[in-house]
Amino acid sequence: MSTLIQSYEQQYSILTAEITAKIGRLKTAHEDDRDQLSREIQSNFEEANDLLEQLELESRGSGGGSRVPAYRAELQRVRDEFRSAVTNNATYNIDPEEYEDWSMVNEQKQKLLDNTERLERTGKTLNDGYRAVLETEEIGAAVLQDLNLQRETIQRSRTRLRETDEQLSRSGRLMNTMVTRALQQRAVLAAVLLVLVILAALGVYRAVT
């Protein structure tokens, strides 16, 4: 699940970087290229919205925190910049070969650099989050391994207890058998002694009479 979320986030970062670059090209493009760039940017915005919807669904399924609201806000800011580039006639009708206002060019370059830096920071944040997820998965795997070892230890202890109980049961039965036999032997000896006493008494009686 986390790998799929990471994939969507990376695709989104690449796509927004591509949109930002195209907006920068749109501001200085020739008349023939502007319509094509505008259509490509609109298509990229639709693709970005689809990615955010998929990312939101996966984030809900994983039960973790979601960065989708921040991504939507960033996408809306880029969309506003695109609309500004389209509706700003002064910027839209620039001819790069006849352009003389270098301060405007520098401003556009600076905006593009700022957008690139923001995307880099976003990518770094995503990478940090991905590393944190990996570390959490490693910790979880270690805990599960410990639990499995403890479960195996408990199962072995239960097996030994059952074996010990069976041995005690067999010992108890053996003791009972031995006690029964000892009692039987005592009874036989007592009977023999009684017979001997009776015979001796009869012998003495006969001898006297």
JONOR-V451505 format. One record per backbone hydrogen bond with DSSP energy under -1.0 kcal/mol. CO is the residue of the C=O (numbers start at 1). NH is the residue of the N-H. If there is no record, write none. Layout:
# JONOR-V451505
CO,NH + CO,NH
This chain:
# JONOR-V451505
1,5 + 2,6 + 3,7 + 4,8 + 5,9 + 6,10 + 7,11 + 8,12 + 9,13 + 10,14 + 11,15 + 12,16 + 13,17 + 14,18 + 15,19 + 16,20 + 17,21 + 18,22 + 19,23 + 20,24 + 21,25 + 22,26 + 23,27 + 30,34 + 33,37 + 34,38 + 35,39 + 36,40 + 37,41 + 38,42 + 39,43 + 40,44 + 41,45 + 42,46 + 43,47 + 44,48 + 45,49 + 46,50 + 47,51 + 48,52 + 49,53 + 50,54 + 51,55 + 52,56 + 53,57 + 54,58 + 55,59 + 56,60 + 57,61 + 58,62 + 59,63 + 67,71 + 68,72 + 69,73 + 70,74 + 71,75 + 72,76 + 73,77 + 74,78 + 75,79 + 76,80 + 77,81 + 78,82 + 79,83 + 80,84 + 81,85 + 82,86 + 83,87 + 84,88 + 87,89 + 88,92 + 89,93 + 91,94 + 95,98 + 100,102 + 101,105 + 102,106 + 103,107 + 104,108 + 105,109 + 106,110 + 107,111 + 108,112 + 109,113 + 110,114 + 111,115 + 112,116 + 113,117 + 114,118 + 115,119 + 116,120 + 117,121 + 118,122 + 119,123 + 120,124 + 121,125 + 122,126 + 123,127 + 124,128 + 125,129 + 126,130 + 127,131 + 128,132 + 129,133 + 130,134 + 131,135 + 132,136 + 133,137 + 134,138 + 135,139 + 136,140 + 137,141 + 138,142 + 139,143 + 140,144 + 141,145 + 142,146 + 143,147 + 144,148 + 145,149 + 146,150 + 147,151 + 148,152 + 149,153 + 150,154 + 151,155 + 152,156 + 153,157 + 154,158 + 155,159 + 156,160 + 157,161 + 158,162 + 159,163 + 160,164 + 161,165 + 162,166 + 163,167 + 164,168 + 165,169 + 166,170 + 167,171 + 168,172 + 169,173 + 170,174 + 171,175 + 172,176 + 173,177 + 174,178 + 175,179 + 176,180 + 177,181 + 178,182 + 179,183 + 180,184 + 181,185 + 182,186 + 183,187 + 184,188 + 185,189 + 186,190 + 187,191 + 188,192 + 189,193 + 190,194 + 191,195 + 192,196 + 193,197 + 194,198 + 195,199 + 196,200 + 197,201 + 198,202 + 199,203 + 200,204 + 201,205 + 202,206 + 203,207 + 204,208 + 205,209
